[in-house]
Amino acid sequence: MAYVISEDCIACGTCIDECPVEAISEGDIYKIDADACTECGSCAAVCPQEAIHLGE
């Protein structure tokens, strides 16, 4: 199951550089491409808002 970004995202950009497969796209709330996500957790580990978690 891929990681997802919740509405708590403040679009700070911290997660973008951490993703080894470039699965995160910018926007008002960032989004993770579920097909590209490798579930490594790098993005979740650096998110200052704790807005990234495994999807359901």
Secondary structure, DSSP 8 states (H G I E B T S, - for coil): --EEE-TT-----HHHHH-TT--EE-SSS-EE-TTT-----HHHHH-TT--EEE--
